[in-house]
Amino acid sequence: MYKHPPKLKGGVPLSQLEYILEMNGITKQFPGVKALDNVTLKIKPGTVHALMGENGAGKSTLMKCLFGIYDKDEGEIIVNGEKAEFTSTLDAIRDGIAMIHQELHPEPYLSVMENVWLGRLPVIGYGPISVVNYKKMYTDTKLLFERLGLTIDPKAIVKTLSVSQTQTIEIAKAVSLNAKVIIMDEPTSSLTETEVEHLFNIIIELRSRGVAIIYISHKMEEIKKISNEISIMRDGCMVGTWAASELTTDMIISRMVGRDLSNRFPPKTNVPGEVYMKVENYSSIHERSFQNIDFELRRGEILGFGGLVGAQRTELIESIFGLRRLKSGKLTIAGKIVKIKGPSDAMRHNIALLTEDRKGSGIFGILGVGENIYIAISRNLTNWFGMMNTKKGVVLAQEYVKQLSIKTPGLKTLMRDLSGGNQQKVLFARWLLTKPEILLLDEPTRGIDVGAKYEIYSIIADLAAQGKCVIMISSEMPELIGMADRILVMCEGKKAGEIEGDRINEETIMRYSTKFMV
């Protein structure tokens, strides 16, 4: 029989509670690392409480202890004034806690409405003769979406939707649980600016109803705009909690990393040289994708790609790597016309691609960190008898773990057990190991904290200084402006313009980004 999840049990009325949630002295140990060390976090009802820290600081581990994914080793959790023990996510949901994960896990071949109500589908009848009440599920989903201002078709199959649409479904699902505490882990990582504003409106409405939001993000502008309080973690410990109005961006960064970061971007020493790669008349076989794109990439240059979500930047660079079919186009590298029919062709021409979708097309979650790093050069580690020299692979992987400051207990640690930012750095190490001449980076710092971002920026800058060619797609304008020598802006699959020198600024980028929109 269909029913909404139970609301918060017993306890003190919300209006009389100082804290809707208390996590006191939480400690969690994994083999070789103490992930949480006596952490205390207290959340007031009807507030947005930002939880910040570098990747590996313990934010996700703390939230997984709260949501019943991990068993805490020490400490207590108090919800609505009562002590709670969560041995599963179902326990947490029953006590009014919901979580929107950074990595999306939808059921791609089910409909939107089935994903929203999965595990609690409305039924007609009882026991073995019960059937799903699709009419009620559709009606409930429509009502929920109308309340949240969403226009997605409840009957649409999830795999046909964009990443941003899938993200909004996860948000709707959390709201449908009638939770009193909602954990949002990087909820805007795949959303457009318009969708971010829409999410903020939803958060404000939830806050007005007494719902507490634990908001995890690396985007400083968002944190300052939406949060009431900010807690900062570092190295598995809680640094402290402050009113959001008391902290500046520089103060937040300093307390996150334990040091001053006055310069967000490294000094640039690269000098772009001769043209190394030339793209002419690149057009996708799909009419609504990129069409008639021309550009040049120089030795030692960082070429930024700007544009709004849907501008077809990702599709364009994936075609250069051989992942998408072309209707027409010519690619010239080092003065020679080359044919790239797949990734293996691209790699033979010393092209590397760091994809936007870390989980879907990047990591091998059930393999170790070391294997994830040296897998791209596995052929080079194999002898005539087909046996791999894993010792050499391990040595190479260890070098990059140290160089990129990847936080992992060891090379055998499973990739799925690392934080999102450390997973991204492993992928970066994988491609650097191939010694590319052309590096295609699609949102290379998405989900990475400010300290790790600087390390990635430094690596990119060093590669350019060595004469390597870099294309960097980024939806963060300060990142594009701070790193790129030249910026190509796309709009609705077309090249809207190129910007360099003193013309590089947010206003010009945005003007080109909307050039062909009606």
C-alpha positions in Angstrom: 0.0 0.0 0.0 1.4 3.4 -1.0 2.3 5.9 1.8 4.7 8.7 2.2 7.7 8.0 4.4 7.0 8.6 8.1 7.7 12.1 9.4 10.0 12.8 12.3 9.2 10.7 15.3 8.4 12.2 18.8 10.8 14.6 20.3 10.5 18.3 20.8 8.3 20.5 18.5 10.5 22.2 15.9 9.5 25.7 17.1 11.1 24.9 20.5 14.3 23.2 19.1 17.6 25.0 18.9 19.0 22.3 16.8 17.2 19.9 14.5 20.4 17.8 14.2 23.4 17.3 16.4 26.4 15.1 15.5 28.7 14.9 18.6 32.2 13.5 18.7 31.9 11.5 15.4 35.0 9.4 14.7 35.4 7.1 11.7 38.5 5.1 10.9 39.4 3.3 7.6 42.5 1.0 7.2 45.5 3.3 7.2 43.6 6.6 7.7 41.5 8.4 10.3 38.8 10.0 8.2 36.9 11.7 11.0 38.4 12.7 14.3 35.9 13.8 17.1 33.8 15.9 14.7 30.8 17.9 16.1 28.2 19.5 13.8 25.0 21.2 14.9 22.3 22.3 12.5 19.4 24.7 13.3 15.9 24.2 11.8 15.0 26.4 8.9 18.6 27.2 7.9 21.0 26.6 5.2 24.2 25.3 6.7 27.2 25.1 4.4 29.8 22.4 5.0 33.1 23.2 3.4 36.6 21.8 3.2 39.2 20.5 0.8 38.7 17.2 -0.9 39.5 14.5 1.6 38.7 16.8 4.5 36.0 14.4 5.6 32.8 16.1 4.5 31.3 13.2 2.5 32.4 10.7 5.1 30.6 12.7 7.8 27.4 12.9 5.7 27.6 9.2 4.9 27.7 8.5 8.7 24.6 10.6 9.0 22.8 9.0 6.2 23.5 5.4 7.3 25.9 4.5 4.6 28.8 4.2 7.0 28.7 3.0 10.6 30.4 5.6 12.9 33.1 4.2 15.2 32.4 6.7 18.0 30.0 9.6 18.8 26.3 10.2 18.8 23.6 11.5 16.4 20.6 13.4 17.8 17.7 14.1 15.5 14.7 16.2 16.7 16.0 16.1 20.3 16.3 12.3 20.3 19.3 10.0 20.0 19.3 8.1 16.7 21.2 5.1 15.4 21.3 4.7 11.6 22.4 1.3 10.3 21.0 1.9 6.8 19.8 4.7 4.6 16.2 3.6 5.3 16.7 4.4 9.0 17.9 7.9 8.1 15.0 8.5 5.7 12.5 7.3 8.3 13.9 9.9 10.7 13.4 12.6 8.2 16.9 12.9 6.6 17.4 12.9 2.8 20.5 13.1 0.7 21.2 14.3 -2.9 24.5 12.8 -3.8 27.3 14.5 -5.9 27.5 11.4 -8.2 24.0 10.7 -9.6 22.7 7.1 -9.4 19.4 7.1 -11.4 17.8 4.1 -13.0 18.3 5.1 -16.6 15.8 2.8 -18.2 12.9 3.7 -15.9 10.7 6.7 -16.3 11.1 10.0 -14.3 8.2 9.2 -12.1 9.4 5.7 -11.3 12.8 7.2 -10.3 11.1 9.7 -8.0 9.0 7.1 -6.2 11.3 4.1 -6.4 11.0 1.9 -3.3 7.6 3.4 -2.4 5.5 3.0 -5.6 1.8 3.4 -5.1 -0.1 0.1 -5.6 -3.6 -1.2 -6.0 -4.5 -4.4 -4.2 -2.6 -6.3 -1.5 0.1 -8.9 -1.4 0.8 -11.0 -4.6 -2.2 -9.6 -6.4 -1.1 -5.9 -6.0 -0.2 -3.9 -9.1 1.5 -0.5 -9.5 -1.0 2.4 -9.6 0.6 4.4 -12.5 -2.2 6.9 -12.7 -1.7 7.9 -9.0 2.1 8.0 -9.5 1.7 10.3 -12.5 -0.7 12.6 -10.7 1.6 12.8 -7.6 4.6 13.5 -9.7 2.8 16.2 -11.6 1.7 17.9 -8.4 5.2 17.6 -7.0 6.8 19.1 -10.1 4.2 21.9 -10.2 5.1 22.8 -6.6 8.8 22.9 -7.5 8.3 24.7 -10.8 9.7 21.8 -12.9 8.5 21.2 -16.5 10.0 17.7 -17.1 7.6 15.0 -18.4 7.0 12.4 -15.6 6.8 9.7 -18.3 10.1 10.5 -20.0 12.8 7.8 -19.7 15.6 9.1 -17.6 18.4 8.1 -20.0 17.0 10.5 -22.6 17.4 13.5 -20.2 20.4 15.8 -19.8 22.6 15.7 -16.7 21.1 18.9 -15.4 17.6 17.5 -15.7 18.6 14.3 -14.0 20.0 16.4 -11.1 16.7 18.3 -10.7 14.9 14.9 -10.5 17.1 13.9 -7.6 16.3 17.2 -5.9 12.5 16.6 -6.4 12.9 13.0 -5.0 14.5 14.4 -1.8 11.7 17.0 -1.4 9.1 14.2 -1.9 10.4 12.4 1.2 9.0 15.2 3.4 12.5 15.4 5.0 13.3 17.8 7.8 17.1 17.7 6.9 18.2 17.5 3.3 21.9 17.0 2.5 22.9 18.6 -0.8 26.3 17.4 -2.0 27.5 19.7 -4.9 23.8 20.1 -6.1 24.7 22.7 -8.8 27.7 21.0 -10.4 25.6 20.2 -13.5 23.1 23.0 -13.5 22.9 26.1 -15.7 22.7 29.6 -14.0 19.0 29.7 -14.5 18.6 26.2 -13.0 20.8 27.3 -10.0 18.5 30.3 -9.4 15.5 27.9 -9.5 17.2 25.6 -7.0 17.8 28.5 -4.7 14.1 29.4 -4.8 13.3 25.8 -3.9 15.8 26.0 -1.0 14.3 29.3 0.2 10.8 27.8 0.2 12.0 24.7 2.1 13.8 26.9 4.6 10.6 28.8 5.2 8.9 25.5 6.2 11.5 24.7 8.8 13.6 22.4 6.7 17.3 22.4 7.3 19.7 22.2 4.3 23.3 20.9 4.7 24.9 22.4 1.6 28.2 21.1 0.4 29.9 23.1 -2.4 33.2 24.5 -3.5 31.6 27.5 -5.2 32.2 30.5 -3.0 29.7 32.7 -4.6 26.9 30.2 -4.0 27.9 29.6 -0.4 27.9 33.3 0.4 24.6 33.8 -1.3 22.5 31.0 0.1 23.9 29.9 3.5 23.1 31.1 7.0 26.0 29.4 8.7 29.3 27.8 7.5 31.2 25.0 9.1 34.7 24.3 7.8 36.5 20.9 8.0 40.2 20.1 7.5 42.0 16.8 7.6 39.1 15.0 9.2 38.6 17.6 12.0 36.1 20.4 12.4 37.9 23.8 12.2 34.8 25.7 13.4 31.4 27.2 12.6 30.6 30.8 11.8 27.7 32.9 10.6 28.0 33.3 6.8 27.9 37.1 7.1 31.1 37.0 9.3 33.3 35.3 6.6 34.9 36.7 3.5 35.9 34.4 0.6 39.6 34.8 1.6 38.8 33.9 5.2 37.0 30.7 4.1 39.8 29.7 1.8 42.4 30.3 4.4 40.6 28.2 7.0 39.9 25.4 4.5 43.5 25.0 3.4 45.3 26.2 6.6 47.3 28.7 4.6 46.8 31.9 2.7 45.9 31.7 -0.9 46.2 35.3 -2.1 46.7 34.2 -5.7 44.1 31.9 -7.1 46.1 31.2 -10.3 49.8 30.5 -10.8 52.0 33.0 -12.7 52.0 32.3 -16.4 55.3 31.7 -18.1 54.1 30.1 -21.3 54.6 31.8 -24.6 52.3 30.6 -27.4 54.3 29.7 -30.5 53.5 28.3 -33.9 50.2 26.6 -34.9 50.3 22.9 -34.0 46.7 21.8 -34.5 44.2 23.2 -36.9 40.4 22.4 -37.0 38.5 23.2 -40.2 34.8 23.1 -41.0 34.1 20.6 -38.2 30.4 19.7 -38.4 28.5 17.0 -36.5 26.3 14.5 -38.2 23.6 15.8 -35.9 22.1 19.1 -37.1 21.5 20.4 -33.6 25.0 19.9 -32.5 28.2 21.8 -33.5 28.4 23.1 -37.1 31.2 24.7 -39.2 33.7 25.2 -36.5 37.2 26.5 -37.3 40.0 27.3 -34.9 43.8 26.9 -34.4 45.7 25.7 -31.4 49.3 26.8 -30.9 52.3 25.3 -29.2 52.4 26.3 -25.5 48.9 27.8 -25.6 46.0 27.4 -23.2 42.9 27.8 -25.4 39.8 28.2 -23.2 36.3 27.2 -24.5 33.5 29.3 -23.0 29.8 29.1 -23.4 26.6 28.1 -21.6 25.4 24.6 -21.0 24.2 23.2 -24.3 26.7 25.2 -26.4 28.1 21.9 -27.7 31.7 22.4 -26.5 31.9 18.9 -25.0 30.6 17.4 -28.2 33.2 19.3 -30.3 36.2 18.2 -28.3 34.9 14.6 -28.1 34.8 14.6 -31.9 38.5 15.6 -32.0 39.2 12.6 -29.7 37.2 10.3 -32.0 34.2 9.8 -29.8 31.6 11.5 -32.1 31.0 11.1 -35.8 31.5 14.0 -38.2 29.6 15.1 -41.3 32.5 17.1 -42.5 35.8 18.5 -41.2 39.6 18.4 -41.5 42.1 18.0 -38.7 45.7 19.0 -39.2 48.4 18.2 -36.6 52.0 19.4 -37.0 51.3 20.3 -40.6 49.8 16.8 -41.6 46.2 16.0 -42.2 45.2 13.2 -39.8 42.2 10.9 -39.6 40.9 10.1 -36.2 38.2 7.4 -36.2 38.4 6.5 -32.5 40.2 7.2 -29.2 43.0 4.8 -30.2 43.8 6.9 -33.2 43.7 10.1 -31.0 46.1 8.5 -28.5 48.5 7.5 -31.3 48.6 11.2 -32.2 49.4 12.1 -28.6 46.0 13.5 -27.8 44.5 13.0 -24.3 40.9 13.7 -23.1 39.9 14.3 -19.5 36.1 13.9 -19.7 33.4 15.9 -18.0 31.6 12.9 -16.6 34.0 11.5 -14.1 31.8 8.6 -12.9 30.2 7.6 -16.2 33.3 7.7 -18.5 36.3 8.2 -16.3 36.9 6.0 -13.3 36.9 2.3 -12.9 35.4 2.2 -9.4 36.2 -1.4 -8.6 39.8 -1.1 -9.5 42.6 0.3 -7.4 44.0 3.8 -7.6 47.3 2.5 -9.2 45.4 0.5 -11.9 43.3 3.5 -12.7 46.4 5.6 -13.3 48.5 3.2 -15.4 45.6 1.6 -17.4 46.0 4.1 -20.2 49.6 2.9 -20.9 48.9 -0.8 -20.1 49.9 -1.8 -23.7 53.3 -0.3 -23.1 53.7 -2.4 -19.9 53.0 -5.7 -21.6 55.7 -8.0 -22.9 55.7 -10.4 -25.9 54.0 -13.1 -23.8 51.1 -10.8 -22.9 52.1 -10.3 -19.3 52.0 -6.9 -17.7 54.9 -5.4 -15.8 52.7 -4.1 -12.9 55.8 -3.2 -10.8 56.7 -0.6 -13.4 53.1 0.7 -13.5 53.1 0.9 -9.7 56.3 3.0 -9.7 54.9 5.4 -12.3 51.6 5.6 -10.5 53.3 6.4 -7.2 55.2 9.3 -8.8 51.9 10.9 -9.9 50.2 10.3 -6.6 52.9 12.3 -4.9 53.1 15.0 -7.6 49.3 15.7 -7.6 49.0 15.2 -3.8 46.3 12.5 -4.2 44.9 11.6 -0.8 44.7 7.8 -0.7 45.7 5.2 1.9 47.5 3.3 -0.9 47.6 2.4 -4.6 45.3 -0.6 -3.9 42.5 1.5 -2.4 39.4 1.2 -4.6 38.7 4.3 -6.7 35.1 4.4 -5.6 36.3 4.9 -2.0 38.1 8.2 -2.8 36.5 11.6 -2.7 35.3 13.1 -5.9 38.2 15.6 -6.1 40.8 12.9 -5.6 39.2 10.8 -8.2 39.6 13.7 -10.6 43.2 14.0 -9.8 43.7 10.3 -10.5 42.2 10.8 -13.9 44.5 13.7 -14.5 47.5 11.5 -13.5 46.3 8.8 -15.9 46.5 11.1 -18.9 49.7 12.9 -17.9 51.3 9.4 -17.9 50.6 9.1 -21.6 52.9 12.2 -22.2 50.4 14.0 -24.5 51.2 16.8 -26.9 47.5 17.9 -27.0 45.5 17.9 -23.8 41.7 18.3 -24.0 40.3 19.2 -20.6 36.5 19.2 -20.1 35.7 20.9 -16.8 39.0 19.7 -15.2 38.3 21.2 -11.8 34.7 20.4 -11.4 34.1 19.2 -7.8 37.6 20.1 -6.7 38.4 22.3 -3.8 40.4 25.5 -4.0 43.6 24.1 -2.8 43.5 21.2 -5.3 42.4 23.6 -8.0 45.6 25.6 -7.7 47.6 22.3 -8.0 45.8 21.4 -11.2 46.2 25.0 -12.5 49.9 24.8 -11.8 50.2 21.5 -13.8 48.3 23.0 -16.7 50.5 26.1 -16.7 53.7 23.9 -16.5 52.5 21.8 -19.5 51.9 25.0 -21.5 55.3 26.3 -20.5 56.8 23.1 -21.8 55.2 23.7 -25.2 52.2 21.4 -24.8 48.9 22.4 -26.3 45.9 22.7 -24.0 42.2 23.1 -24.7 40.2 23.8 -21.5 36.5 23.8 -21.3 35.2 25.6 -18.2 31.8 26.9 -17.0 33.6 29.0 -14.4 34.4 32.4 -16.0 37.0 33.4 -13.4 38.8 30.1 -14.2 38.7 30.8 -18.0 39.9 34.4 -17.5 42.6 33.4 -15.1 44.1 30.5 -17.1 43.4 31.0 -20.8 45.7 32.8 -23.3 42.8 33.0 -25.7 39.1 32.1 -25.4 36.8 30.6 -28.1 33.2 31.1 -27.2 30.4 28.9 -28.5 26.7 29.4 -28.6 24.1 26.8 -29.7 26.7 24.8 -31.7 28.3 27.7 -33.5 31.5 29.6 -33.0 30.4 32.9 -31.6 33.8 34.6 -31.4 37.4 34.6 -30.1 38.7 36.8 -27.3 42.3 37.5 -26.3 44.4 40.0 -24.5 42.7 42.9 -22.8 39.3 41.9 -24.4 39.1 38.9 -22.1 36.4 39.7 -19.4 33.2 38.3 -18.1 31.0 40.8 -20.0 32.5 39.9 -23.4 32.3 36.2 -22.7 28.7 36.4 -21.7 27.8 38.6 -24.7 29.3 36.0 -27.1 27.7 33.1 -25.1 24.2 34.4 -25.9 25.0 35.8 -29.4 22.7 33.4 -31.4 20.0 33.0 -28.8 16.5 34.3 -29.5 
